[in-house]
């Protein structure tokens, strides 16, 4: 029976010798906008994220967060952009170690907030004013 199934698959151009063609996957941590339904609209979350930072986050992070927004991705994940003032010369991705460390702190605070408050999954990008990624992190 298994042999008959393999013969049928091979005749259709699929099977071990003819793998089924698939569309290229999106880069990990990005919304795959080619999927049915597309990515959702960006929603502002700055007020809520700053409130979390006020009570539970690192004290020195809140004043550096200038904007935060989130959108739903096809498949149930989420994607967030957090704008900071940590890369004033717009050097991303070639920022110095101290800037990267500070951006990582923001990303960690964001992921902790989403995990504790919402128990959802996604990717956060800490960006500079030129919308270049300084760091990214999954939650």
N, C-alpha and C positions, 0 to 999 in steps of 0.2 A: 504494500500500500504506500509506504514511504517513497519507494522508487517511482511509483506512478505520479505522486505529487511533485517530486523533483522534475520529472520529465515534462509535466504540464507547465511548471514555472519556467523551465529552461526554454520551452517553446514560445512563451510569451515575452522572452527577453529579460526575465528576472530570474533570480536564483543565485547560487554561489558564484557562478562564472559571469553573471550579468547583474550586478547590483542595481536596485531601483534608483533612478536619478532623484536627487532631492535638491531643494533650493538651498543655497548657502545659508548657514545660520548667522544670526546677528552676532556682533561682537559681544562677549559676555559682559553683562552689566549695562546693556543698552536696550531700550524698547525696540522690538522688531516691528517696525511700522508696516512691513509687508504682510503681516498676519491679518487675518480677518478682524475687522473692528478697529484696527489701528490704535495708536496711543491716545489716551484721553487728554483733555485740556489741562494745562498747568493750573494748579490751585495754590494760592498763597498760604504758607504755613509759618511765616516769620513770627507772628505774635505768639503762637502756641509754642514754637521752638524756643523763643526767648524766655517765655514763662518757665519752661522746663529748666533752661540754663540758670535762671534766677534762683530756683529752689534746689536743683539737683546737679547741675553741671559745674564744670570748672569755672571759678569766679572770673578769671581773666579772659574768657572766651566771648561772653555775651556782647561786649562792646565792639568786637571785631566782626560780628555777623551783621551784614548789611541787607541781605535778602535771603529768603528760603522759599522754594516752591517744590511741588510734588505733582506727579501725574501717574495715572494707572497705565500699565502696559498690558498688551494682549497676553493672556495666559495667567493673569493674576498677580504678577510682580508689580513693583512700583519703582519709580526713578525720581530722584530728587537732586536739585541743584541748590547749593548753599554758597552764596557770594560773600567773600570776606575781603578785608583790606590788607591781607598778609602778603600779597605779591604786587606791591605798588609800581614796580618797573615792568610788569607784565612779561615776566621771564619764563612762565610755565611752558613746558615741563622741566626746564633747566633751572629750577630754583635752588637756593642754598639749603643746607641741611636744617637750619633753624626754622626757616619758613615752612619746609616740608613737615617738620615736627609739629609746628603750630597747626597747620592744616589737618594733619592726622588727628590732633586733639579734637578739632571741630567735627571731623567725620566720626570719630568714636562717640562723641557726645550725641550726635544726631542718631547714630545707630542704636545707642542705648535708649534714647527717648522713644524711638519707634518700636523697639522690642518691648520695652516695659509698658508703654501706653497702649499700643495697638496690636502687638503680636503679629505683625505682617512681615513681608519680605521684600527686598528690593536692593537698589544700589544708590548710594549717595555720592555725588561729585562735589567736591569743594573747588570752586572756580574763582578766577580773578575777574577783573573788570572787562577783560577782552573775551570773556567766556571760554577761557582755556582751563583745562583741568589741572589743578595743582596736585590733588590726590583723589582717589576714589576707594570706596569700601562697601562691601556687601553687608546687609543686615538680615 
